[in-house]
């Protein structure tokens, strides 16, 4: 079922945030520590930006049926089990099914990470180049639309990449 696109813009200063027990969260989508984002998502999702002070411990619920991951932006933390090895910045953790996420900041520096998750759509996926659709027929139609500058690609006829132009191929 195709739906009309919807766009929501939110300034950084308007993102819901709170701080409790050494844990700061910015709730971009979803809910955490008792606050909820005003952003509407058609499919239930969460996008949470956590900062844990040294010694802080977080327990965040994630519905069992959701897919989720953590990306560590800064510092190092222990995730999942208090006896686990610390994970450092620029690493991603794919979460398995469970009741949520537990994280500890056992270091002397701030730990900052994002938690992103959502309810799986369960739809087929067909990809060709930058195009992602549900069926090969939809991909074929999208390529045809792109090549003929129709159905949303009308402005593509005169568009040129600024970065490609500056490379002087």
Number of C-alpha atoms within 10 A of each C-alpha: 2 4 5 4 5 8 6 8 6 10 6 9 7 11 16 18 20 13 13 12 11 16 20 17 24 24 23 22 22 20 21 23 18 8 14 17 20 16 16 13 14 7 10 14 21 24 21 22 22 22 23 26 20 17 16 18 19 19 14 13 14 24 14 13 13 19 17 24 17 20 19 22 18 16 20 24 26 20 21 14 11 14 8 10 12 16 16 16 15 12 13 16 13 11 18 14 12 12 13 16 19 15 19 22 25 19 16 11 15 18 27 22 23 19 20 20 22 19 16 13 9 6 9 8 10 14 12 12 7 5 12 14 16 12 13 14 11 14 18 14 12 20 15 13 15 16 13 13 15 14 11 10 13 14 9 13 12 7 8 9 7 8 8 9 9 8 7 6 5
